[in-house]
Amino acid sequence: MSETLLEVKNFNVTLDRSPVISDLNFSVDEGEFLTILGPNGSGKTVLVKALLGLLSYKGELNWHKKPKIGYLPQGLNQMSVKDMPLTVRDFFGLKKIEPSEILKHLSHVGLESGVLNKSAGYLSGGEFQRMLVAWVLSSNPNILFLDEPTTAIDVAGGETIYSLLKEIWQKHNLTVFNVTHDLDIVYAYSTHVLCLSRFGHRCYGVPKEILTPDALNDIYGTNVKFYTH
């Protein structure tokens, strides 16, 4: 039986005097793949940053086991570093990792050693995201926070990245917090889902049990195409 890893109680986050997260309560067990779902502006990224201690909050945030966190923030892609003279080797050098460890983690995500001397900014979108996953895993975390990890990738590439993440999650018994607005990802990869909405509606639980058409309409404020998987 899984043990509780994190409890969040009466959680509130305010930005520029405006409440973004109000009185949120949920818990996460070890080994869960939790997807944080909701439309733009619903507070998904704000919640992640507050859970990571990057934003101030009020309420209770209780880790039952010391977290060792790997964080892949939103918006980091090959275009953001294209003008920098930064190779993949340099990128990993920021963490001062042994070369053998770098190669091991690159291999885990399906990248060969030849990628080390390539400019990070000139990798394909899929290669860059694989490199980022390897970079995050190189710290040997037990918890992953992923904020829209496939934003700059096409549908096929996104599915590949999520298949890779699922394999890594299962193999290393990680706990994953994943932010997305893609319902297909929720059904295919998540054990649990936390729904946030600009309209105050919320839901938390097993995707197939709680993501009813009515619940999705409440979360998104409009009719949502609904498929079961």
NUZAMAR-379970 format. One record per residue (C-alpha): residue in one letter; y, x, z. Coordinates in nm, 4 decimals. Each point is the difference from the previous one (the first is absolute). Layout:
% residues N
  type        c2        c1        c3
     A         Y         X         Z
...
***
This chain:
% residues 229
  type        c2        c1        c3
     M    0.0000    0.0000    0.0000
     S    0.3420    0.1357   -0.0970
     E    0.2519    0.0816    0.2690
     T    0.3630   -0.1036   -0.0032
     L    0.2174    0.2797   -0.1358
     L    0.3474   -0.1552    0.0060
     E    0.1635   -0.2967    0.1729
     V    0.3427   -0.1239   -0.1048
     K    0.1652   -0.2595    0.2238
     N    0.3355   -0.1782   -0.0230
     F    0.1063    0.2550   -0.2613
     N    0.3589   -0.0169   -0.1249
     V    0.1937    0.2181   -0.2445
     T    0.3694   -0.0456   -0.0753
     L    0.1949    0.1742   -0.2761
     D    0.3781   -0.0243   -0.0314
     R   -0.0072   -0.2672    0.2720
     S   -0.2278   -0.2189   -0.2105
     P   -0.3548   -0.0744    0.1232
     V   -0.2649    0.1161   -0.2471
     I   -0.3125   -0.0321    0.2162
     S    0.0013   -0.2585    0.2807
     D   -0.2589   -0.0597    0.2730
     L   -0.2915    0.1408   -0.1986
     N   -0.3418    0.0230    0.1650
     F   -0.3214    0.1472   -0.1406
     S   -0.2720    0.2532    0.0760
     V   -0.2023    0.2412   -0.2130
     D   -0.3524    0.1264    0.0683
     E   -0.1237    0.3460   -0.0872
     G   -0.1308    0.0174   -0.3548
     E    0.1965   -0.2951   -0.1377
     F    0.1648    0.0020   -0.3407
     L    0.3070   -0.2084    0.0806
     T    0.2231   -0.1071   -0.2861
     I    0.3560   -0.1027    0.0815
     L    0.0856   -0.2615   -0.2600
     G    0.3197   -0.1786   -0.0931
     P    0.2811   -0.0341   -0.2523
     N    0.2846    0.2482   -0.0368
     G    0.2362   -0.0137    0.2954
     S   -0.2584   -0.1341    0.2449
     G    0.0085    0.3121    0.2185
     K   -0.3241    0.1754   -0.0993
     T    0.1470    0.3506   -0.0257
     V    0.2206   -0.0592    0.3046
     L   -0.3080   -0.0917    0.2024
     V   -0.1853    0.3134   -0.1114
     K    0.2932    0.2256    0.0853
     A    0.0336   -0.1632    0.3420
     L   -0.3731    0.0426    0.0681
     L    0.0402    0.3671   -0.0915
     G    0.2954    0.0388    0.2353
     L    0.2486    0.0563   -0.2828
     L    0.2008   -0.3114    0.0897
     S    0.0994   -0.1383    0.3383
     Y   -0.1755   -0.3120    0.1238
     K   -0.0325   -0.2241    0.3028
     G   -0.3313   -0.1207    0.1346
     E   -0.3348    0.1638    0.0637
     L   -0.1788    0.2500   -0.2237
     N   -0.3199    0.1160    0.1663
     W   -0.2336    0.2548   -0.1610
     H   -0.3341   -0.0090    0.1831
     K   -0.1004    0.3302   -0.1565
     K    0.2290    0.2895   -0.0823
     P    0.0896   -0.0446   -0.3669
     K   -0.0082    0.2817   -0.2513
     I    0.1925   -0.1531   -0.2840
     G    0.0244    0.0693   -0.3704
     Y    0.2950   -0.1743   -0.1666
     L    0.0599   -0.0608   -0.3691
     P    0.3511   -0.1484   -0.0300
     Q    0.1256   -0.2333   -0.2671
     G    0.1722    0.1270   -0.3124
     L   -0.1372    0.3529   -0.0155
     N   -0.1147    0.0680   -0.3576
     Q   -0.0010    0.2766   -0.2563
     M    0.3429   -0.1001   -0.1325
     S    0.1571    0.0562    0.3426
     V   -0.0923    0.3713   -0.0126
     K    0.0208    0.0580   -0.3757
     D    0.3128    0.2144    0.0224
     M   -0.1384    0.2161    0.2791
     P   -0.1802    0.3309   -0.0715
     L   -0.2933   -0.1171    0.2091
     T   -0.3656    0.0558   -0.0892
     V   -0.2887   -0.1839    0.1614
     R   -0.0759    0.3253    0.1879
     D    0.3596    0.0036    0.1298
     F   -0.0311   -0.3638    0.1050
     F   -0.3012    0.0763    0.2181
     G    0.1700    0.3165    0.1207
     L    0.2408   -0.2200    0.1926
     K   -0.2864   -0.0605    0.2416
     K   -0.1190    0.3619    0.0099
     I   -0.3560   -0.0971   -0.0885
     E   -0.2680    0.2551   -0.0829
     P   -0.0792    0.0186   -0.3752
     S   -0.3628   -0.0973    0.0585
     E    0.1141   -0.3140    0.1841
     I    0.2370   -0.0912   -0.2815
     L   -0.2801    0.0249   -0.2547
     K   -0.2307   -0.2062    0.2209
     H    0.2488   -0.2866    0.0269
     L    0.0901    0.0127   -0.3688
     S   -0.3700   -0.0209   -0.0807
     H   -0.0331   -0.3071    0.2240
     V    0.2513   -0.1853   -0.2184
     G   -0.1455    0.1170   -0.3290
     L    0.2475    0.2768   -0.0861
     E   -0.1128    0.3445   -0.1134
     S    0.1346    0.3364    0.1158
     G    0.1994    0.0458   -0.3212
     V    0.2490   -0.2624    0.1164
     L    0.1325    0.2387    0.2687
     N    0.2256    0.1882   -0.2394
     K    0.1309   -0.3098   -0.1767
     S    0.3513   -0.1245    0.0658
     A   -0.0270   -0.2986    0.2344
     G    0.2717   -0.1798   -0.1928
     Y   -0.1955    0.0147   -0.3256
     L   -0.3278   -0.1444    0.1251
     S   -0.0957   -0.3445   -0.1218
     G    0.0683   -0.2885    0.2365
     G   -0.3675   -0.0211    0.0945
     E   -0.0335    0.3748    0.0532
     F    0.3088    0.0067    0.2173
     Q   -0.1251   -0.2840    0.2200
     R   -0.3387    0.1702    0.0345
     M    0.1792    0.3183    0.1010
     L    0.1991   -0.1933    0.2612
     V   -0.3160   -0.1543    0.1421
     A   -0.1544    0.3475    0.0254
     W    0.3193    0.1297    0.1621
     V   -0.0025   -0.2777    0.2607
     L   -0.3705    0.0527    0.0723
     S    0.0470    0.3752    0.0395
     S    0.1284   -0.0563    0.3552
     N   -0.3348   -0.1636    0.0879
     P    0.1538   -0.3255    0.1288
     N   -0.1996   -0.2818    0.1577
     I    0.2610   -0.2573   -0.1066
     L    0.1630   -0.0436   -0.3411
     F    0.3272   -0.1805   -0.0631
     L    0.0430   -0.0741   -0.3723
     D    0.3184   -0.1673   -0.1221
     E   -0.0489   -0.1336   -0.3551
     P   -0.2164    0.2991   -0.1034
     T   -0.0310   -0.1121   -0.3648
     T    0.3578   -0.1054   -0.0761
     A    0.0514    0.2381   -0.2937
     I   -0.3477   -0.0370   -0.1518
     D   -0.1378   -0.2450   -0.2551
     V   -0.2613   -0.2597    0.0993
     A   -0.3018    0.2097   -0.0973
     G    0.1366    0.3048    0.1819
     G    0.0757   -0.2099    0.3065
     E   -0.3561   -0.1289    0.0142
     T   -0.1265    0.3573   -0.0220
     I    0.2201    0.1105    0.2899
     Y   -0.1112   -0.2919    0.2172
     S   -0.3662    0.0615   -0.0814
     L    0.0549    0.3595    0.1093
     L    0.1744   -0.1087    0.3206
     K   -0.2814   -0.2425    0.0810
     E   -0.2564    0.2774   -0.0444
     I    0.1980    0.2359    0.2248
     W    0.0583   -0.2728    0.2596
     Q   -0.3713   -0.0733    0.0253
     K   -0.1171    0.3603   -0.0158
     H    0.2345    0.1271    0.2720
     N    0.0091   -0.3168    0.2134
     L    0.3777   -0.0220   -0.0202
     T    0.2282   -0.2823    0.1030
     V    0.2350   -0.0948   -0.2828
     F    0.3351   -0.1805    0.0055
     N    0.0832   -0.0854   -0.3614
     V    0.3180   -0.1673   -0.1262
     T   -0.0158   -0.1988   -0.3232
     H    0.0997   -0.3263   -0.1637
     D   -0.3072   -0.0012   -0.2251
     L   -0.2440   -0.2755    0.0978
     D   -0.2844    0.1562   -0.1995
     I    0.0203    0.3090    0.2198
     V   -0.0182   -0.2119    0.3147
     Y   -0.3195   -0.1737   -0.1049
     A   -0.1732    0.3031   -0.1478
     Y    0.0674    0.2624    0.2668
     S    0.1259   -0.1489    0.3269
     T   -0.1935   -0.0959    0.3106
     H    0.3099   -0.1694    0.1428
     V    0.3427   -0.1075   -0.1193
     L    0.3336   -0.0418    0.1763
     C    0.2379   -0.2264   -0.1919
     L    0.3763    0.0242    0.0411
     S    0.2624   -0.2266   -0.1532
     R    0.3755   -0.0303   -0.0274
     F   -0.0475   -0.3632    0.1002
     G   -0.1562    0.0710    0.3383
     H   -0.3569   -0.0927   -0.0946
     R   -0.2762    0.2400    0.1019
     C   -0.3748    0.0276   -0.0059
     Y   -0.2536    0.2534    0.1214
     G   -0.3757    0.0211   -0.0429
     V   -0.2785    0.0395   -0.2541
     P    0.1449   -0.0526   -0.3523
     K   -0.2518   -0.2566   -0.1247
     E    0.0458   -0.2063    0.3166
     I    0.3776   -0.0145    0.0254
     L    0.1426    0.0455   -0.3508
     T   -0.0153   -0.3615   -0.1022
     P    0.2259   -0.1365   -0.2771
     D    0.2204   -0.1684    0.2613
     A    0.0304    0.3189    0.2049
     L    0.0976    0.2039   -0.3061
     N    0.2558   -0.2589   -0.1042
     D    0.1532    0.0186    0.3481
     I    0.0091    0.3803   -0.0071
     Y    0.1524    0.0328   -0.3466
     G    0.2078   -0.3177    0.0043
     T   -0.1368   -0.1087   -0.3375
     N   -0.3243   -0.0854   -0.1726
     V   -0.2283    0.3028   -0.0247
     K   -0.2938    0.0351   -0.2371
     F   -0.3041   -0.0115    0.2222
     Y   -0.3342    0.1618   -0.0816
     T   -0.3036    0.0410    0.2197
     H   -0.2035    0.3205   -0.0252
***
